[in-house]
Amino acid sequence: MKKVLVICDLFPPAFAPRMGYLCKYLPAHGWEPVVITEYIPQTIYKELSENCQNVTYVNYYQSNNARLKKIKYTFVFLADFFLGYKDRIMTKIAQRQIDCQNIALILTSSYRTFPLRTAHKLSKKNNIPLMVDLRDMIEQFPGNEHISKKFTRSETMNRIIAAVLTKKLFRQRNKVLKDAVAVTTVSPWHVNVLKQYAQNVQLIYNGFDPALFVHKVIPVETFKITYTGRLMSAELRDPSLLFEAVANLHKNKRIDFETFRIQFYTDDESKNTLSAIAATYRVADFVDYFGYVSNHMIPDILNESSVLLLLTNKSAGAHSPKGIMTTKVFEYMAVEKPILCIRSDEGCLAETIRESQSGIAANTVKQVEHFILEKYAEWQQNGYTHQKTDRQKVWRFSRAAQAEQFTRIFDELIVNGVLT
């Protein structure tokens, strides 16, 4: 069995399960994963992490003291910005794995740039072909959502720092892409952008685990519209169409608080943003908030829902989201519940929903109202809702099918003499 060294910024049990699911299904196609990643103290994908035995976690901030941990974060950020500290540490650790294992290929996955430089250095030093997988890109965000933390209390200084950091990230990323034997990414829009910087760019969507996300008929006593995940920003994911539609339906006495609920499984920052918007439309009493839950709990939550909510925005103009193909859309499809996407990105996400017959990507309040009333009537009649999706088209988004896509690229590199 050939070995692939997977170097990634996030790996289960942390969020961002793309590499975790790939490693789960790789051995079935004759490839053994060896993983190097940053340690993130999360347990969302705890069960998934148990599928891959050979994982090394690099902990840059280890401390039981909250204040010391904050100081360490500042030190690591500055050391990384000026000296490439995180990549230096990870490179040393990963080299030990290369020294004792017969690695045929290095695959690195990132949402920004780290740890692309680690993989790049190791590829050059050890003469091992490098493949890059980009789950997200700086260009797709309307603002500075790709930078997770604010550095000062001054918004002006934050923008200046973000601009400097972004320029550096672009330069680092594109240097690595130039030397990659293959690049994979998550949407047609991403493919078109990356073709400017790399030769061999291929599309592998995000997806769902077919072992977890299956359709179940579960009658429920409440009509629930459910969203799972972060908001990040209202410019990126705008719930306004839904809240305005719900306000209108309540005003016209078409729905009531007892049987109609909107539920968000999200973080505290997103909750605060959503609460403020819901209050503006006077629909706060319809909304329930829950924290993040483990991935194995999500399928039942989805199957007990009546409509599954996707929040996005129109993909047009310089300051709008681009090519967002979130994992949740494929998990929604797999459980065969009606998807309400607002507002339509008028791009690849809307097209995917249309082709798979999974729901609606709405542009107007009237469209949202009509869709909700249609599903509300179905729930009143049956106690549940069901979306008759095109199962053949949905299956191509399964994690098992995507592992096969990755290994097909690996095998093509062997046939072409790139891998031995």
N, C-alpha and C positions, 0 to 999 in steps of 0.2 A: 504494500500500500504506500503510495507516494505521500510525502508530508508537505503541507503548506503552512508557512509561518504567518499567522494572522496578527497584525499589529494595529490596534484600534484605540480610539479615545474612550469608548464606552463598551462594556460587555456585561451581560447579566451577572449578578442580580440587579445591576443598574439599568436605568431607562435606555431606550434605543436598542431594540432587540434584533436588528437586521443580522449582525454577525453571529449572535447567539443562535438564531434559527438556522443560519447557514451551517454552523458547526454541528448542529443537531442532525442535519440530513446529509452532510458531506460523506461520512463513512460508507453510506449505502452506495455511493458512486466511486468508491475506491480511493478516497483521499482522507488522510488523517490530519486534523487541525492541531496546531500548536499555537497557543494564544498568549500574547503579551498585551496588557492593557493597564490603564490607570484605575486605581481603587477609588470607587465612589460609594459612600455608605448608604446604599439603598437596598431594599428587599423586594422591589416590585416584581422582578423576574427571578425570584429565588429558585423555583423549580427548574426553570430553563437552564440556570447555571450548572445544575447537576448533570446535564447531558454531556458536557465537555470536561474531561478529567485533567487535561494538560493545560492549565491556565495559570499564568503568573500575574499577580496584581501588584502594581507599583504605587505605594502610598506616599504622596508628596507632603501630606499635611497631618501626619499621625500625631495626635495629642489628645489627652483627656481633658485638657484645660481649654475652655472656649476662647479666652483672651489670647493664649499662646497660639492657638490654632489660627486666629485672625491675623496675628503677627506673621505666622508662617505663610499664610496666604499672600500677604503683601510682599514678603521676601521672595516667594516663588514667582509671583507675577513679575516683579522687577528683574529678578535674575533670569527669568525666561525671556523677557522682552529684550534685554541687553546681551545676554550670554547664551541663550538657547538652553537654559538649565534643564527643563523637563525632557527635551530630546536627548541631551547628553546622558542623563541618568538612565533613561529607557534604552538607549543604544547599548550601554554597557551590559545591562541585564539581558537584553535580547541576544547579544553576541554570545553569551554563555550557552544559550539554547542552540544556536547555529553550530557552535564548536562541538557539541555532543550529539547532534541529530543531523540526519541527512535531509536537509531542506531543499526541495525542488523549486519552490516558488515563494515569494514574499507577497502577501496581499495586505494592503493597508486600507483602513476605512476611517473616514472622518466626516464631521459635519462642518468643519471650518478648515483648519490646516494641521493641527496637532493630531497624530504624530507622523505626518507625512515625511518630515525631514529625517526622523529616525529610520524609517523604512528605506528612504533614498540612500542614506549613508551606508546602511548595511548591505543594500543591493550592490552598490559600487565596490565596497571593500571586499565582499565575498563572491562577487561575480554571479549573483543570483538574480534572475529576472524579477522585475517589480511590476505588480498590478495594483491599480488605485481604484478604490470604490468611494464615491462621494455621495453621501445620503442627502446633504443639503449644500447650498452654496451661498456665499455672501450676496451675490447678485439677485437672489430670489426675494430678499426681504425689502419691504418698503422703507424701513428706517434702519436703526442700529440693533435690531433684534438678535443679530448674530453675536453681539457682545452681551454676555449674560449679566454682568454686574456694572453698577455705576461706581466711578472712581472718586468723585468728590460731590459736595453738595451743590456745586455750581453747574448748571446745565450747559453753560457756554464752554466750560473746561471739559465737561464730559464729551461734548461734540468734537472738540479739538483733539482730545485723546483718542476718541473713536476713529476719527479721520486718519490720524497717524497710524494707529494700529491696523486699520483696514487696508491701508496702502501696503504695509509690510506683509500682511497676510496674503494679499494678492500676489505679491512678488514671490513669496516662499512657495505658495501653492503651484503657480504656473511653472516654476523652475523644475519641480518634481514631475508634473504632468508631461513635460517634454521628454523625459527619459523613461516613461512607463511603457511597457509592451502592450498593455491594454488598460482601458479606463471604463468602469461601469458607473451608471448613475440611474436616477429614479423616475425620470419623466422625459418625454420628447423635447420639452423646452430645455431641460438640463443638457441633453445630448447636443442640441444645436449650439448652445453656448460653449460647451467644452471642446467642440470640434475646432475652435479657434486656437486651442492650446495643445491638443493631443491628436495623434494620428488615428488610433484604433479606439473609438468610443462606442460603447454598446449600452442598450437599455435593458435594465432588469428592475422592474417595479418593486416596491415594497409589497407586503402581502399578509396572509393569515396562516396560522398553523392549523392544518386540517384535522389534527388530533384534538384540538380544543374548540375551534369555532365551527359548530354544526347547528343546523336548524332544529329547534324544539318547539312544540306547541305547548305553551304555558298560559292558560287562562288567568287573567288578573282582574282585580276589582277596580283598578284605577288606570286611566289612560295616561301614559307617561311618554314624554319627549325627553330623550336622554342624550347627554353629551359627555364624553370621556376625554380628558386631556387639558392642557393649558390653553389660555387665551393668548398670551404673549403680548399682544397689543390689539386694540380695536381696529387699527388700520390693516392689520394682518387677518384678523378674524372678527367680523362685525355681526353681532346678534340683533341689530336694530330691526331688521325686517320681521323677525320672529316676534319680538316684544310688541311691535306696533300691530301686527296681525292678531296677537292674543288680546291686546287691549280692545281692538275693534270687536272681536268675537264675544268678549265679555260684556262690552257695552250693549251689544245687540242680543244678549242673553242666549248665546248659542253654546256657551261652556260655563262651568261653575268650578269653584275652588275645590269642592269635595271629590270630584271625579277626574279633574284635569290637572296634571302636574308637569312642570318642567324641572328636570333634575340634572345637576352638573356634578360630575366627579372630577374635582380639580384642586389646585393649590390655593393657598390663602390670598396670594397676590391677584390671581385671576378672579377669585371670589369677590374681592373688593371692587375690581373693575366692573364685573358683571352686575353686582348689586347696585352700583351707581347708575348704570344704564337702565336696569330694570325699574329703578325708582323714577327715572325720568319719564318712562312710559306708564307708570303706575300699575305695574304688573308684579311687583315684588312678592305679593301674597301667593302667587302661582308658582314661585320658584323655591326649590330645595337644593341645599348644597351638601356635598359629601366630600371627604378627602380621597386621595388616591387609594386604590385597592390593588391587591396582588393580581397578576395577570390571569391566574386560574379562576378568579371570581368574575372576571369581565364577561365571559360567554353567557352565564346565567342572567346577569344584569341586562345584557342586550336582549336576550330572548324573552325577558319579562317586560320589555318596553314595547310601546306601540309604534313610535317613530324614532328613528336614530338621527341625531342632529350633526351636521357637518358645518363648521363655521369657517368661512373664507371671505374673499373679497374679489372684486373684478380685477382680472389680470391685464391691465392696460395702463400705460403711462409710466413715467420714470419712478414714481413713488407709489407703486402698487406691488402686491405679492405676485411672484412668477413661478409657474410650474410646481405648485404645492400639491404633492400626491401623498398625503399623510397615511400612515399605516391603518388608522382607524377606518378609512373608507372601505378597505378590503375585508377587514374583520366584520364590518357592518353587512357587506354583501354576503359573506359566508353564512350568517345566521338568517338570511332571507327576511329581514325586516325592512319596511319602507325607509328610504334615506331622504332626508330633507336637507339639501345643501343650500346655504344662504351666506352672502348672496352669490350667485353663480360666478365662477371665475371666467366664464365664457372662453374656456380653454380646455386643456387636456383632462382636468378633473370632471367638468361637465360632460365632456364627450365620453369618458369612461362610464359615468353613471348612465348616460343614455344608451350606450352600446350594450351594457350588461342588463338593462331594464331594471335597475335597482331603485329608482325613485325619481326625484326631480331636483334640478339645480335652478332655483327660483331667482328672478330678477325684480319681482314686484310684490307688494303686500297682498294684492288680490290673488296672485298665484299661491302664496303661502296659505292664505285663508282657505282657498278652495281645496288644497291638498290636505290640510288639517281636518277640515270638515268631512272629507271623503273617508279618511282613515278613522276618524272619530265615529262615524256611522258604522264602519266595519267592526270596530271594537264593541260598540253598543250591541250589535247583532250577535257577534260570535264570542266575545270575551277576550279576543286576541286579534292581531293583524298578521298578515303574511304577504310578502312581496314575491311574485313569481319571476325570479331572475333567470337570466340565461346561464344555466349552470356550467355549460361548457366554457363560456367566456370567463366566468368567475374563477373556474379551476386554474386557469393559467396564472392567477395571482396567488396560488398557494405557495407556502414556503418550500414544500417538497419540490414543486415544479421549478422554483427559482434556484434551488440548489443544483438541480439538473442543468439549468442555464449556466450557472457559474462553472460547473465542471466541464460543460461543453466547450467553454472558452479555454479552460485549462488544457483540455485534450487537443484543441486546435493549435495551441502553442507548442505542444509536443510534436504534432504532425508537421508543423512548419519549422521544426528544428530549434525553436526558441528554448524549450525545456528538454531536458534529457532524463 
